[in-house]
Amino acid sequence: MGGPRKYPAELVQRGVRLALESERPIAQIAADLGMHMETLRKRVRRAEADSGASSGEREEIRRLCRENFELRRANEILKSASVFFAKELDADRTK
């Protein structure tokens, strides 16, 4: 069983709501409410996970990682092709 709560639940809920709805940084909201930044950050992350909002973000990150992999692979193929064609052109010039 946990110890006594340092911050009232209403204050933490207000901070979470402000952090999710506004563009202000979590550190600034926490300072305005008189609470520790890490406490508010952890509660905001938990609220995001509970609401499922971060699952969409995870899907976006996965999609971007796959796209990044494909682009890197295509870039390597293009580099190899440019080296191949550069050698072919250089061989034609020396003849």
ZIKAHU-V552188 format. One record per pair of residues at least 6 apart in sequence whose ideal C-beta (glycine too) atoms are under 6 Angstrom apart, sorted by sequence separation. I is the first residue (numbers start at 0). J is the second residue. If there is no record, write none. Layout:
I	J
I	J
This chain:
47	53
18	25
29	36
18	28
26	36
29	39
17	28
14	28
25	39
25	40
14	32
14	39
18	43
15	42
6	34
15	43
11	42
15	46
